[in-house]
Amino acid sequence: MNRFYVTTPIYYVNAAPHIGHAYTTIVADVVNRFYKLIGHETFFLTGTDEHGDKIAQAAREAGLDPKDYVDRNSQLFKDLWPRLNISNDYFIRTTDESHKKVVQYILQKVYDSGDIYFGSYRGLYCIGCERFFMERELVDGKCPDHDREPIVREEENYFFKMSKYQDWLVKYIEDNPDFIQPERYRNEVLSFLKEPLEDLCISRPRERLSWGIPIPFDDRYVTYVWFDALINYVSALGYPSGELFKRFWPVANHIIAKDILKPHGIYWPTMLKAAGIEPYRSLHVHGYWKIEEAKMSKSKGTVVRPLDLVEIYGLDAFRYFLLRDMVFGLDANFSEEALIQRLNSDLANDLGNLFSRTLAMVKKFCNSLVPPLNEAETEKEKELISQVDLTKEEYEKSMKEFAFHKALMSVWELINRANKYVDETSPWELAKDETQKGYLNKVLRLLLEVNRIVAVLVAPFMPDTSEKMLTRLGIKKKALELRWNDDLKLLGLKEGSKVEKGKALFPRIDIDAWKEKQKEESKEPGNGEDKIDEAKKMENVISIDEFSKIKLVVGIVLEAESIPKSKKLLKLVVDIGEKRQVVAGIAKDYKPEELIGKRVVIVANLKPAKLMGIESQGMILAAQSPDGLALLTCDRDVPPGSPVS
Ligand code: ME8
């Protein structure tokens, strides 16, 4: 049997869960549900990371014993997940006795094999990250994640010989293109590995930090939090001898955000190698949810709490929005307004409308009974059926690539095709003509079946909605019991069985009223600074008039050359009816010689600017993807200077 093992990071318990934690965990849940749907045996792990400086300090600040503190806060995560419909099989805590034993077992094993040694280290240490930094990793002398200067720290400690495995790791990543995905993060790890790797300090003296797992061969020390935390992925499976470990470790898929790429892409594989454990199968790295293009911040009041949104908009709208609006791998900007727009247009309008109008017609014209399907097919039916096949194919491919937004887009293509089919066949007209009864039945039956197929395809994303739809179609199955081969056949309903119309799946939100309310609230004293400033957000929306001020034209690249000392920039000469010199930040993705003769799209009326001392008289448009840039071009040869509108 095919198997799949999916993990989230184990979250630090010094902060309450926010939308970022919810995103990763919902992604893992969607993936878990998808692999079950296609018939895999799966195991889904999440949990909490509870040791280390940061936690001990937070407990002190809260006036609590560390154990009481972590018990309380771990529970926040444990309680949240069922409310977000998270289908995890196990919840691990690093303070679990069984986990501690495995950490000590691995430490001893690696020590015995000679890959852990005792030494002294002096370096720059960031308390926030709980690790030493190299100078070149700092930005303006500060930790880029915590925006503060690291402290100088010197200590005798235990070190893991990570450097010994550098060449092995480089080769492993090169030989296994799927090991770290998307490609940009694989490249990031490889480029980091171009410099010599240092050994990893893996202990902390107990006199400074007692909140950790004792080093088995020296009780003056506890383990460094990352050495402890990463091991959760195998301890949860009962490593070394557990049955789950044997079954699921070979298919381990870790999901993380880019903040913890280095521990997962470098420390963890080398630790596994040293411990004699096979590397994990794949690491899947996503970007950040940002608020107003910035990091979420407690002090600015921009930390988004999942349950606040779920309460207002419903769980499935929230899950759908997160998976639809972020391209896995890239950063995304969170806004409540975007969520409302998705809810209104994709869920209430497209999906909700298709479902309710189909059932309303079956009620009216077929007495709520599933009609037979026995008329010959016309072109319209063939088109709809071929869209079903296409959607299934694209959906499966995209899900396996973690391109969730694409998978959903392909489902929405089917929904839109089906809505169009209703308009084209006009069942209400067919109903007026007795001789069309057979064809009317066929149209409605096909629509019912498409609704059923849509319900199955959205099940990983919106399990409640899926079950609600299936129940009304007369199918009593839990979302997790659905299976690709049985439940995605074109015909799955029983002729003559009863369907039920029910209420709208997704009530619309009145966006104007919502905006009004936001404005009112931001005027209330005390609210001004904490709330996201709606008016400012609206500045991003432009009118057609404003857009028409931007002059876009087609240009042909005549010359292209690199700019000395710049890794990013190329100097181009482009024919747009006249010659223009343009400096473009595309050198990482395009070689100069590839560009000659290419048709590109240029912003022609941009104020000239100097980049690295070279004048740029325009800007080239390119799409950004997790795998790099892609230039916009024309799919037909048009003369240089042709306007783009
Ligand atoms: O790093 N956008 O825990 P952590 C998207 N304990 N995802 C986000 C996010 C955002 N703005 N903010 C956080 C740790 N995340 C360690 C992990 S694993 C062996 C140990 C998510 O609580 C994302 O998954 O800081 C990120 O990698 C994780 O939370 C970091 O969680």
Boltz pocket constraint, residues with backbone or C-beta under 6 A from the ligand:
constraints:
  - pocket:
      binder: B
      contacts: [[A, 8], [A, 9], [A, 10], [A, 11], [A, 12], [A, 13], [A, 19], [A, 20], [A, 21], [A, 23], [A, 24], [A, 49], [A, 226], [A, 229], [A, 230], [A, 231], [A, 232], [A, 255], [A, 256], [A, 257], [A, 258], [A, 259], [A, 260], [A, 287], [A, 288], [A, 289], [A, 290], [A, 296]]
      max_distance: 6.0
